[in-house]
Amino acid sequence: MNIDEKSIVKAFALFESGDIEKMEIGTIKALCQIHACIFDELFDFAGKIRDLQDE
């Protein structure tokens, strides 16, 4: 299973489990939670707000 397929499976699971309804939708916090749920195994920054600056 590739990265895109894993992400889609995790997104469906988030909705099917009802966990999405426990989040405060429309907030940055909820966006971070969703991102963490879907991408936690793929990116070490999943669910975190990053500050990228030019070097």
C-alpha positions in Angstrom: 0.0 0.0 0.0 1.5 3.4 -1.0 1.4 6.6 1.0 -1.8 7.9 -0.7 -3.7 4.7 -0.1 -2.7 4.6 3.6 -3.8 8.2 4.0 -7.2 7.5 2.4 -7.7 4.4 4.6 -6.9 6.5 7.7 -9.2 9.3 6.7 -12.1 6.9 6.2 -11.4 5.3 9.6 -11.4 8.7 11.2 -15.0 9.3 10.0 -16.2 5.7 10.4 -15.0 5.5 14.0 -16.8 8.7 14.9 -13.6 10.2 16.3 -14.0 13.2 13.9 -17.1 14.2 15.8 -15.1 14.5 19.1 -13.0 17.2 17.5 -13.8 20.9 17.6 -14.2 21.3 13.8 -13.3 24.6 12.3 -10.3 25.2 14.6 -6.6 24.9 14.2 -6.5 22.4 17.0 -8.9 20.1 15.0 -6.9 20.5 11.8 -3.8 19.4 13.7 -5.6 16.4 15.2 -6.9 15.4 11.8 -3.5 15.8 10.2 -1.9 13.7 13.0 -4.5 11.0 12.6 -4.0 10.7 8.9 -0.3 11.2 8.6 1.2 10.1 11.9 3.1 7.1 10.4 4.3 9.1 7.4 5.7 12.4 8.7 7.4 13.2 12.0 5.7 16.6 11.9 2.2 15.2 11.6 -0.2 17.3 13.6 2.3 20.0 14.4 2.4 23.6 13.3 5.7 24.2 11.6 7.5 27.5 11.1 9.5 27.3 7.9 11.9 30.1 7.3 14.2 30.9 4.4 17.8 30.1 5.0 
